[in-house]
Every structure is written in C-alpha cells, then in structure tokens.
Amino acid sequence: MLWNLEKILNDKSPQFDPKQAAQARGRVPTLVGWKAIDKYTVELTTRVVNSLFPYDMSYIFYSSPTQWEKLGKDWVKYAQQPVGTGPFKVDRMVPRERLELSRYDGYWDKARVPKLDKSPAVPDARGGNPHRRRCWPAKSTGSRCPRPTPSRA
C-alpha cells in the first residue's frame, strides 16, 4: 500500500507516475502522511477528520510492484499487462477499443470462480457511460448479459 501511495504522492520515488498522480492525488486531498507500523499495519494521517476517507482511498489504482519491475519499470507496459487478485485475467487489451478477460482458474476463492469462460468489454459507442460493460454469449453456458434498454428521450 505504501508503495502505491509513494507512486502518486512522492515525485522523488522511483515508481512515481505523473499520469496516475494527476488522476488520484486530488481524490485523497486530506492525506498528509503514511508510514509502516509493522509488516501488516500502516498509519495514515489526515490533516482534518474525514469520514469519507475510506472511500477516497478506493480511487487509487493499486499496482503490483513485482509486475512493474518485471515489465522494466514501465507504466505504459503495465497498463497493457496488469495483474490483480480478481477472478478474471486480462487476455488482450486494445486501448479505447476493447478489453478481453478470461476466467482465472487459479482464483483464491474456489467457490467463486466464474462460470463464464470470457468476459469482453468494449466502450459504449452510443456515448453513454464508457465504463459500462457489454457482454456476449458465454461459451460454457450460452447465457447473455442483460442489454441496456434504449432511452426514450
């Protein structure tokens, strides 16, 4: 966690990324200090009481230092080959065009491994929410994701 805070809040850190800092720094405006207490505990200091602070922290893109180093400390490459802890893995990404995900059979929670083989996502060409996912039939089940109903404005 501290490595990721340094990535956006400390321009002297080797992992500092100005693009990520520009997006995330304004989301944690009350955070003024951070330090490790022990292997499993961090102390975060805010300049004022902030009841929304846990939500603010969710806007930070948490990256894997191991993957970043493996990819030559290159944030552009990292964006193309991200890693995470979720039930899907990235198979292919074409910026501003598509993201192809597939089931990650090594997911830690065996009871929640997805039944879908793949889950492609594309930007909404109608100009709506760019983060909304569109789905196609899953090979294993033949089911479809719900389609949004066109607005009647």
ROSE-4610 file (N, C-alpha, C; in Angstrom, 1 decimal, always signed):
// ROSE-4610
residu = [M/M/M/L/L/L/W/W/W/N/N/N/L/L/L/E/E/E/K/K/K/I/I/I/L/L/L/N/N/N/D/D/D/K/K/K/S/S/S/P/P/P/Q/Q/Q/F/F/F/D/D/D/P/P/P/K/K/K/Q/Q/Q/A/A/A/A/A/A/Q/Q/Q/A/A/A/R/R/R/G/G/G/R/R/R/V/V/V/P/P/P/T/T/T/L/L/L/V/V/V/G/G/G/W/W/W/K/K/K/A/A/A/I/I/I/D/D/D/K/K/K/Y/Y/Y/T/T/T/V/V/V/E/E/E/L/L/L/T/T/T/T/T/T/R/R/R/V/V/V/V/V/V/N/N/N/S/S/S/L/L/L/F/F/F/P/P/P/Y/Y/Y/D/D/D/M/M/M/S/S/S/Y/Y/Y/I/I/I/F/F/F/Y/Y/Y/S/S/S/S/S/S/P/P/P/T/T/T/Q/Q/Q/W/W/W/E/E/E/K/K/K/L/L/L/G/G/G/K/K/K/D/D/D/W/W/W/V/V/V/K/K/K/Y/Y/Y/A/A/A/Q/Q/Q/Q/Q/Q/P/P/P/V/V/V/G/G/G/T/T/T/G/G/G/P/P/P/F/F/F/K/K/K/V/V/V/D/D/D/R/R/R/M/M/M/V/V/V/P/P/P/R/R/R/E/E/E/R/R/R/L/L/L/E/E/E/L/L/L/S/S/S/R/R/R/Y/Y/Y/D/D/D/G/G/G/Y/Y/Y/W/W/W/D/D/D/K/K/K/A/A/A/R/R/R/V/V/V/P/P/P/K/K/K/L/L/L/D/D/D/K/K/K/S/S/S/P/P/P/A/A/A/V/V/V/P/P/P/D/D/D/A/A/A/R/R/R/G/G/G/G/G/G/N/N/N/P/P/P/H/H/H/R/R/R/R/R/R/R/R/R/C/C/C/W/W/W/P/P/P/A/A/A/K/K/K/S/S/S/T/T/T/G/G/G/S/S/S/R/R/R/C/C/C/P/P/P/R/R/R/P/P/P/T/T/T/P/P/P/S/S/S/R/R/R/A/A/A]
num = [1/1/1/2/2/2/3/3/3/4/4/4/5/5/5/6/6/6/7/7/7/8/8/8/9/9/9/10/10/10/11/11/11/12/12/12/13/13/13/14/14/14/15/15/15/16/16/16/17/17/17/18/18/18/19/19/19/20/20/20/21/21/21/22/22/22/23/23/23/24/24/24/25/25/25/26/26/26/27/27/27/28/28/28/29/29/29/30/30/30/31/31/31/32/32/32/33/33/33/34/34/34/35/35/35/36/36/36/37/37/37/38/38/38/39/39/39/40/40/40/41/41/41/42/42/42/43/43/43/44/44/44/45/45/45/46/46/46/47/47/47/48/48/48/49/49/49/50/50/50/51/51/51/52/52/52/53/53/53/54/54/54/55/55/55/56/56/56/57/57/57/58/58/58/59/59/59/60/60/60/61/61/61/62/62/62/63/63/63/64/64/64/65/65/65/66/66/66/67/67/67/68/68/68/69/69/69/70/70/70/71/71/71/72/72/72/73/73/73/74/74/74/75/75/75/76/76/76/77/77/77/78/78/78/79/79/79/80/80/80/81/81/81/82/82/82/83/83/83/84/84/84/85/85/85/86/86/86/87/87/87/88/88/88/89/89/89/90/90/90/91/91/91/92/92/92/93/93/93/94/94/94/95/95/95/96/96/96/97/97/97/98/98/98/99/99/99/100/100/100/101/101/101/102/102/102/103/103/103/104/104/104/105/105/105/106/106/106/107/107/107/108/108/108/109/109/109/110/110/110/111/111/111/112/112/112/113/113/113/114/114/114/115/115/115/116/116/116/117/117/117/118/118/118/119/119/119/120/120/120/121/121/121/122/122/122/123/123/123/124/124/124/125/125/125/126/126/126/127/127/127/128/128/128/129/129/129/130/130/130/131/131/131/132/132/132/133/133/133/134/134/134/135/135/135/136/136/136/137/137/137/138/138/138/139/139/139/140/140/140/141/141/141/142/142/142/143/143/143/144/144/144/145/145/145/146/146/146/147/147/147/148/148/148/149/149/149/150/150/150/151/151/151/152/152/152/153/153/153]
x = [+0.8/+0.0/+0.9/+1.9/+2.7/+3.4/+3.8/+4.5/+3.6/+2.3/+1.3/+1.0/+1.1/+0.9/+2.1/+3.3/+4.5/+4.4/+3.8/+3.7/+2.9/+2.0/+1.2/+1.4/+2.1/+2.2/+3.7/+4.6/+6.0/+6.8/+7.0/+7.6/+9.1/+9.6/+11.0/+11.1/+10.0/+10.1/+10.3/+11.0/+11.3/+10.0/+9.0/+7.7/+6.8/+7.1/+6.2/+5.8/+4.5/+3.9/+3.1/+3.5/+2.7/+1.3/+1.1/-0.3/-1.2/-0.7/-1.6/-1.7/-0.7/-0.7/-1.8/-1.8/-2.8/-4.2/-4.5/-5.8/-6.2/-5.2/-5.5/-5.2/-4.3/-3.9/-5.0/-5.8/-7.0/-8.1/-8.0/-9.0/-8.7/-7.5/-7.1/-6.5/-7.3/-6.8/-6.5/-7.0/-6.7/-5.6/-5.1/-3.9/-2.6/-2.0/-0.7/+0.4/+0.2/+1.3/+0.9/+2.0/+1.8/+3.1/+3.0/+4.2/+3.8/+4.7/+4.5/+4.7/+3.8/+3.9/+4.6/+4.1/+4.8/+4.4/+4.7/+4.5/+3.1/+2.1/+0.7/-0.1/+0.6/-0.1/+0.5/-0.4/+0.1/-0.6/+0.0/-0.6/-0.8/-2.0/-2.3/-2.8/-2.2/-2.6/-3.3/-4.4/-5.1/-5.0/-5.1/-5.0/-6.2/-7.4/-8.6/-9.4/-10.4/-11.2/-11.9/-11.9/-12.6/-13.3/-14.6/-15.4/-15.5/-15.2/-15.2/-13.8/-12.9/-11.5/-11.4/-12.1/-12.1/-12.5/-13.5/-14.0/-13.0/-12.3/-11.3/-10.2/-9.8/-8.7/-9.0/-10.3/-10.7/-10.4/-10.1/-9.8/-8.4/-7.6/-6.2/-6.1/-5.4/-5.2/-4.0/-4.3/-3.3/-2.6/-1.3/-0.5/+0.5/+0.9/+1.9/+3.3/+4.1/+5.5/+6.2/+5.9/+6.6/+6.4/+5.1/+4.8/+5.4/+5.4/+6.0/+7.5/+8.2/+9.6/+9.9/+9.0/+9.1/+9.0/+8.2/+8.0/+9.0/+10.1/+11.1/+10.8/+9.9/+9.5/+8.9/+8.0/+7.4/+5.9/+5.3/+3.9/+3.0/+3.5/+2.8/+2.6/+3.7/+3.7/+2.8/+2.8/+2.0/+0.5/+0.1/-1.3/-1.7/-0.8/-1.2/-1.2/-0.4/-0.3/-0.5/-1.7/-1.9/-2.1/-1.9/-2.2/-3.1/-3.8/-4.7/-5.0/-6.1/-6.5/-7.9/-8.4/-9.8/-9.9/-11.2/-11.5/-11.3/-10.9/-10.6/-9.2/-8.6/-7.3/-7.4/-6.5/-6.5/-5.9/-6.6/-6.0/-5.5/-6.2/-5.9/-6.5/-5.7/-6.3/-5.9/-6.9/-6.6/-7.2/-6.3/-6.8/-7.9/-8.9/-10.1/-10.9/-10.6/-11.4/-12.0/-11.1/-11.7/-10.7/-11.3/-10.6/-11.2/-10.3/-10.8/-10.3/-11.2/-10.9/-11.3/-10.6/-10.9/-10.9/-11.6/-11.7/-10.2/-10.0/-8.7/-8.9/-8.6/-8.8/-8.0/-7.0/-6.2/-6.7/-7.9/-8.5/-8.6/-8.2/-8.1/-9.4/-10.5/-11.8/-12.5/-12.2/-12.7/-14.2/-14.9/-16.4/-16.9/-16.0/-16.5/-15.8/-15.1/-14.5/-15.7/-15.6/-16.7/-17.0/-18.3/-18.7/-18.5/-18.3/-18.0/-16.6/-16.4/-15.1/-14.4/-15.2/-14.6/-15.7/-15.1/-16.0/-15.4/-15.7/-15.2/-15.9/-15.2/-15.7/-15.3/-16.3/-16.0/-16.6/-16.1/-16.7/-18.1/-19.0/-20.3/-20.3/-20.5/-20.4/-21.5/-22.5/-23.6/-23.3/-22.1/-21.8/-22.2/-22.7/-23.1/-21.9/-22.2/-21.1/-20.0/-18.8/-17.7/-17.2/-17.7/-17.3/-18.3/-19.4/-20.4/-19.9/-20.1/-19.6/-20.7/-20.4/-21.3/-20.8/-21.7/-21.4/-21.9/-21.3/-21.7/-22.0/-22.6/-22.8/-21.6/-21.7/-20.5/-20.5/-19.3/-19.2/-19.7/-19.4/-19.8/-21.3/-22.0/-23.4/-24.3/-23.9/-24.8/-25.6/-25.4/-26.2/-25.7/-26.6/-26.2/-26.3/-25.5/-25.6/-26.8/-27.4/-28.6/-28.1/-28.9/-28.7/-29.4/-28.8/-29.5/-30.6/-31.7/-32.8/-32.6/-32.8/-32.6/-33.5/-32.9/-33.7/-34.8/-35.8/-36.9/-37.0/-35.9/-35.8/-36.2]
y = [-1.2/+0.0/+1.3/+1.3/+2.5/+2.7/+1.6/+1.8/+2.5/+2.2/+2.8/+4.2/+4.6/+6.0/+6.8/+6.2/+6.9/+7.1/+6.2/+6.2/+7.5/+7.9/+9.1/+10.4/+10.2/+11.4/+11.8/+11.0/+11.4/+11.4/+12.6/+12.7/+12.4/+12.1/+11.6/+10.1/+9.4/+7.9/+7.4/+6.2/+5.7/+5.2/+4.9/+4.5/+5.6/+6.8/+8.0/+8.0/+8.2/+8.3/+9.5/+10.5/+11.8/+11.6/+10.7/+10.5/+9.9/+8.9/+8.4/+9.4/+10.2/+11.2/+12.2/+12.6/+13.6/+13.1/+11.8/+11.3/+11.1/+10.6/+10.2/+11.2/+12.0/+12.9/+13.8/+14.3/+15.1/+14.3/+13.0/+12.1/+11.9/+12.1/+12.0/+13.3/+14.3/+15.7/+15.8/+15.0/+15.2/+14.3/+13.4/+12.6/+13.4/+13.4/+14.2/+13.3/+12.1/+11.3/+9.8/+8.9/+7.5/+6.8/+5.8/+5.0/+3.6/+2.7/+1.3/+1.3/+0.6/+0.3/-1.0/-2.0/-3.3/-3.9/-5.2/-5.9/-5.8/-5.8/-5.8/-4.5/-3.5/-2.3/-1.1/-0.2/+1.1/+2.2/+3.3/+4.5/+5.6/+6.0/+7.1/+8.3/+9.5/+10.7/+11.7/+12.2/+13.2/+14.5/+15.6/+17.0/+17.4/+16.8/+17.0/+15.7/+15.7/+14.5/+14.3/+13.1/+12.9/+11.6/+11.7/+10.4/+9.7/+10.4/+9.8/+9.2/+9.3/+8.9/+7.4/+6.5/+5.1/+5.1/+5.9/+5.9/+6.6/+7.7/+8.4/+7.4/+6.6/+5.6/+4.6/+4.4/+3.5/+4.0/+5.3/+5.9/+5.7/+5.1/+4.9/+3.6/+3.6/+2.3/+1.6/+0.5/-0.2/-1.2/-1.0/-1.8/-2.7/-3.7/-4.7/-4.2/-4.0/-3.6/-4.7/-6.0/-7.1/-7.0/-6.8/-6.8/-5.5/-4.4/-3.2/-3.4/-4.0/-4.3/-5.3/-6.3/-7.4/-6.8/-5.7/-5.1/-3.9/-3.9/-2.9/-1.5/-1.5/-0.3/+0.7/+0.2/+0.9/+0.9/+2.1/+2.2/+1.9/+2.3/+2.0/+0.5/-0.2/-1.7/-2.3/-1.7/-2.2/-2.1/-1.0/-0.8/-1.8/-2.4/-3.4/-4.8/-5.0/-6.3/-6.2/-5.7/-5.6/-6.9/-6.9/-8.1/-7.7/-8.6/-8.3/-9.5/-9.4/-10.5/-11.0/-10.6/-10.9/-12.3/-12.6/-13.9/-13.9/-12.8/-12.8/-12.3/-12.7/-12.2/-11.5/-10.6/-9.9/-10.7/-11.0/-11.7/-10.7/-9.7/-8.8/-7.4/-6.4/-5.0/-4.2/-3.5/-2.6/-1.3/-0.3/+1.0/+1.6/+2.1/+2.8/+1.9/+0.6/-0.3/-1.5/-2.3/-3.4/-4.0/-4.7/-5.4/-6.8/-7.8/-9.2/-9.9/-10.4/-11.0/-12.5/-13.4/-14.8/-15.2/-16.3/-16.8/-17.2/-16.8/-17.2/-18.4/-19.5/-20.8/-20.9/-20.0/-20.0/-19.0/-18.5/-17.6/-18.2/-17.4/-17.9/-18.5/-17.9/-18.4/-19.3/-20.6/-21.7/-21.7/-21.3/-21.3/-20.1/-19.2/-18.0/-17.9/-19.0/-18.9/-18.8/-17.8/-17.6/-18.8/-18.9/-19.9/-19.5/-18.1/-17.6/-18.0/-18.3/-18.5/-17.2/-16.3/-15.0/-13.9/-12.7/-11.5/-10.3/-10.1/-9.0/-7.7/-6.6/-5.3/-4.3/-3.5/-2.5/-1.2/-0.1/+1.2/+1.3/+2.0/+2.2/+3.2/+2.7/+3.6/+4.6/+4.5/+5.5/+6.7/+6.8/+7.9/+7.9/+6.8/+6.7/+6.5/+5.8/+5.5/+4.7/+5.2/+4.5/+3.3/+3.2/+2.1/+0.9/+1.1/+0.1/-1.1/-2.3/-3.4/-4.0/-4.4/-5.1/-6.6/-7.5/-8.9/-9.7/-10.8/-11.7/-13.0/-14.0/-15.3/-15.9/-16.5/-17.3/-18.6/-19.1/-20.4/-21.5/-21.5/-22.6/-22.7/-21.6/-21.6/-21.1/-20.3/-19.8/-18.7/-18.2/-17.2/-15.8/-14.8/-13.5/-12.5/-11.5/-10.4/-9.6/-8.9/-8.0/-6.9/-6.5/-5.4/-4.2/-3.0/-1.8/-1.5/-1.0/-0.6/+0.8/+1.0/+2.3/+3.4/+4.6/+5.6/+6.2/+6.7/+7.2/+8.7/+9.3/+10.8/+11.6]
z = [+0.0/+0.0/+0.0/+0.8/+0.9/-0.4/-1.1/-2.4/-3.4/-3.3/-4.2/-3.8/-2.5/-2.1/-2.6/-2.5/-3.0/-4.5/-5.2/-6.6/-7.1/-6.3/-6.7/-5.9/-4.7/-3.8/-3.6/-4.0/-3.8/-5.1/-5.7/-7.0/-7.0/-5.9/-5.8/-5.8/-5.6/-5.6/-7.0/-7.1/-8.4/-9.2/-8.5/-9.1/-9.4/-9.1/-9.3/-10.7/-10.9/-12.3/-12.3/-13.1/-13.2/-13.7/-14.5/-15.1/-14.0/-13.2/-12.2/-11.0/-10.8/-9.7/-10.1/-11.4/-11.8/-11.6/-11.8/-11.6/-10.2/-9.3/-8.0/-6.9/-7.1/-6.0/-5.5/-6.4/-5.9/-5.3/-5.3/-4.7/-3.2/-2.8/-1.4/-0.8/-0.9/-0.5/+0.9/+1.8/+3.2/+3.7/+2.9/+3.3/+3.3/+4.5/+4.6/+5.1/+5.5/+6.0/+5.9/+5.8/+5.8/+6.2/+7.0/+7.4/+7.8/+7.7/+8.2/+9.7/+10.4/+11.8/+12.0/+11.2/+11.2/+9.8/+9.7/+8.4/+7.9/+8.8/+8.4/+8.8/+9.2/+9.7/+9.2/+8.7/+8.2/+9.0/+9.1/+9.7/+8.7/+8.5/+7.6/+8.4/+8.0/+8.8/+7.8/+8.3/+7.5/+8.2/+7.5/+8.1/+8.8/+8.5/+9.2/+9.3/+10.2/+10.3/+9.0/+8.4/+7.1/+7.1/+7.3/+7.4/+6.0/+5.0/+3.6/+3.2/+4.1/+3.8/+3.2/+3.8/+3.2/+1.7/+1.4/+0.0/-0.8/-0.3/-1.1/-1.5/-0.6/-0.9/-2.0/-2.2/-3.3/-4.7/-4.8/-6.1/-6.5/-5.7/-6.0/-6.8/-7.9/-8.6/-8.0/-7.3/-6.6/-7.6/-7.7/-8.6/-7.9/-8.7/-8.1/-8.4/-7.3/-7.6/-8.3/-8.0/-8.7/-10.2/-10.6/-12.1/-12.7/-12.0/-12.5/-12.8/-11.9/-12.0/-13.1/-13.2/-14.2/-15.6/-15.8/-17.1/-17.3/-16.6/-16.8/-16.2/-15.2/-14.5/-15.5/-16.4/-17.4/-17.2/-16.9/-16.6/-17.9/-19.0/-20.3/-20.5/-20.3/-20.4/-19.3/-18.1/-17.0/-17.4/-18.0/-18.4/-19.4/-20.2/-21.1/-20.5/-19.4/-18.8/-17.2/-16.8/-15.4/-14.7/-13.4/-12.6/-11.4/-10.9/-9.7/-8.9/-8.1/-7.3/-7.6/-8.7/-9.1/-9.8/-10.1/-10.7/-12.2/-12.8/-14.3/-14.5/-15.6/-16.0/-17.4/-17.7/-18.9/-20.0/-21.1/-22.2/-23.3/-23.5/-24.6/-24.3/-24.6/-24.4/-25.6/-26.2/-27.3/-26.7/-26.4/-25.8/-26.6/-25.9/-26.4/-27.4/-27.4/-28.3/-27.6/-26.8/-26.2/-25.1/-24.2/-23.1/-23.1/-23.3/-23.3/-22.0/-21.2/-20.0/-20.1/-19.4/-19.3/-17.8/-17.5/-16.2/-15.7/-14.5/-13.8/-12.9/-13.4/-12.7/-11.4/-11.2/-10.0/-9.0/-9.2/-8.2/-6.8/-5.8/-4.5/-3.9/-4.2/-3.7/-4.6/-4.5/-5.4/-5.5/-4.5/-4.6/-5.5/-5.8/-6.6/-7.9/-8.4/-9.7/-10.7/-11.6/-12.6/-13.4/-13.8/-14.8/-16.2/-16.4/-17.7/-18.2/-19.4/-20.0/-20.2/-20.8/-21.2/-20.9/-20.7/-20.5/-21.2/-22.5/-23.2/-22.8/-22.9/-22.6/-23.7/-24.1/-25.1/-24.7/-25.1/-24.8/-25.4/-24.8/-25.3/-26.5/-27.7/-28.9/-28.9/-28.1/-28.1/-27.3/-26.7/-26.0/-24.5/-24.1/-22.7/-21.7/-20.7/-19.7/-20.3/-20.4/-21.0/-20.2/-18.9/-18.1/-18.1/-18.7/-18.8/-19.6/-19.2/-19.9/-20.8/-22.0/-22.9/-22.9/-23.0/-22.9/-24.1/-24.4/-25.5/-24.9/-25.6/-25.1/-24.5/-23.4/-22.8/-23.5/-23.8/-24.5/-23.6/-22.3/-21.5/-21.2/-21.1/-20.6/-21.7/-22.7/-23.7/-23.2/-21.9/-21.4/-21.9/-21.8/-22.2/-21.0/-21.1/-20.1/-20.5/-19.5/-19.9/-20.7/-21.7/-22.6/-22.0/-22.1/-21.6/-22.5/-21.9/-22.7/-23.2/-24.6/-25.1/-24.5/-24.3/-23.6/-24.6/-24.1/-25.0/-24.8/-24.7/-24.5/-25.7]
